[in-house]
Amino acid sequence: MEQNEAPKREGLRARKRRMTENIIETSAVKLALEHGVENVTVETICEMADISRSTFFNYFAGRDYAIVGRAITIPEGDEAFLVLDSCPDNLTLGILRLIFAAIGHSNVNTEVARLRARLIAEQPEAGRLALITTLESAHHITRTATAWLLAHPEHSKLGSPVREATMAASLAHGIITSQMGEWMQREGDISADEADLERILEDYRTLIG
């Protein structure tokens, strides 16, 4: 997601895949809101989304991920390093780019986001599940960012790669969380603009003086 670069048009296969993913997630969250997280099964999600079990597991490793969002599996090695190399002096921005690269697109389904926010506010169990996936994602991100800093010590700013990677990953999570409130005010399947994320990052700089 290069700055000032026009977004590439998504291919038909990618659009269909994202549409199916959105249907699965919307079904899962609506069922959880109506019946409670503990009463939702893969079978009921498949029935509401009108898909097979095999299709479900092509998209999600388990029920919880469909309800609160999957943990992000960050690419490792050269693939991840190429993304982080795109902004070597701004690890936080590099991690944000890495997150969207791992997801495979930069789209945010605003309906799913609003439903999940409501679910987490209403049901503590949903909040617990969301925290678990967040921690899983943070582990992958921190490990990859630490490896990149170790490979490129000239870009390290704190002298401790683990500490720096952990802090940058936490900041990236905070930026997305802050921006999500604005994204949820919009409608439809929107594209996340990197300029919005950089604006939030600048707000953090202002906040800490």
Secondary structure, DSSP 4 states (H G I P E B T S, - for coil): --TTPPPPPPPHHHHHHHHHHHHHHHHHHHHHHHH-GGG--HHHHHHHHT--HHHHHHH-SSHHHHHH-PPP----HHHHHHHHTTSTT-HHHHHHHHHHHHHTS-EEEHHHHHHHHHHHHH-HHHHHHHHHHHHHHHHHHHHHHHHHHHH-GGG-SSS-HHHHHHHHHHHHHHHHHHHHHHHTTS-SEEEPPHHHHHHHHHHHHHHH-
